[in-house]
């Protein structure tokens, strides 16, 4: 297992009258190369959870293991963990600060203490991975489109060569084209490099299209952790948590209720199309 959470709790203002559980007794494991979707309504504990994964926040109690080692071991180097587990915050373009795109991406690997040539090679490679061409290397990051800024920010994390990439609402605020471009780049990274991806999103369609497994947070608890199709089969439970399933799930269940002999586990438009065509051919 690449990441293991063992009964992790986090309490804000612990020991005071204002104490509040942000994460309650969370346990799970993630295999190397998985694509995990993490959903939950605002305030459910998603952001706090992912900040534990690279040691930005320390659990009140419980254990977290990365590649078999307890990250709370006194001899464990959290700086090394943060180079292996890259976290891209929501609206990461707000963290761009250098005068050129290339210099901004160069910042991360330079802070790892690598030599100049290695830092430059990593930065070129990372920008290429996210689809930023050489024509933009000397451009100001502030002159780019929203989607391009987002990709540059992701490249800054990739240049550190993480084994895990965590993305907190990477499509927030983007237009439909920018949103699709970012998700396609993330999927390409996952397939071509074998990166473990953890995608935090409010879009059920996004996790249906890309995630292998779905983690559902509610009031600080991890209430579901299933393969994506299986998780969306619990759509009535999701609704009680102010969540939903992809629109396709509702369409297929409505067809079934009307007497059409379709399977209801389709979660993408393509799967629904194929299932409806199969039904008509069988009639």
VENMOHU-V858777 format. One record per pair of residues at least 12 apart in sequence whose C-alpha atoms are under 6 Angstrom apart, sorted by the first residue. I is the first residue (numbers start at 0). J is the second residue. D is the distance in whole Angstrom. If there is no record, write none. Layout:
i j d
I J D
I J D
This chain:
i j d
0 29 6
0 30 5
1 29 6
1 30 5
1 31 5
1 65 6
1 66 5
2 28 6
2 29 5
2 64 6
2 65 5
3 27 6
3 28 4
3 63 6
3 64 5
4 26 5
4 27 5
4 63 5
5 26 5
5 61 6
5 62 5
6 24 4
6 25 5
6 26 5
6 61 5
7 24 5
7 25 5
7 60 6
7 61 4
8 22 5
8 23 5
8 24 5
8 58 6
8 59 6
8 60 5
9 21 6
9 22 5
9 58 5
9 59 5
21 44 6
21 219 5
22 219 4
23 219 5
23 220 5
25 221 6
31 195 6
32 193 5
32 194 5
32 195 4
33 195 5
34 195 6
34 196 5
34 197 6
34 210 5
34 211 5
35 197 5
35 210 5
35 211 6
35 212 5
35 213 6
36 197 6
36 198 5
36 206 5
36 210 5
36 213 5
37 198 6
37 199 5
37 213 6
37 214 5
38 200 6
38 215 5
39 215 6
39 216 5
39 217 6
43 216 6
43 217 5
43 218 5
43 219 5
44 219 5
53 80 6
53 81 5
53 84 6
82 159 6
82 161 6
83 161 4
83 162 5
84 161 5
84 163 5
85 156 6
85 161 6
85 164 5
86 165 5
87 166 5
88 167 5
89 167 5
89 168 5
91 152 6
92 148 5
92 149 6
92 152 6
98 139 5
99 137 5
99 138 5
99 139 4
99 140 6
100 136 5
100 138 6
100 139 6
100 140 5
101 136 5
104 122 6
104 155 4
105 122 6
108 159 5
121 158 5
122 158 5
125 154 5
125 157 6
125 158 5
126 154 5
129 150 6
129 184 6
146 177 5
162 194 6
163 194 6
163 195 5
163 196 6
164 196 5
165 196 6
165 197 5
166 198 5
167 199 5
168 199 5
168 200 5
203 244 6
203 245 5
204 245 5
207 266 6
211 226 6
211 227 6
212 225 6
212 226 4
212 227 5
213 225 6
213 227 5
231 244 6
247 266 6
248 266 6
251 263 5
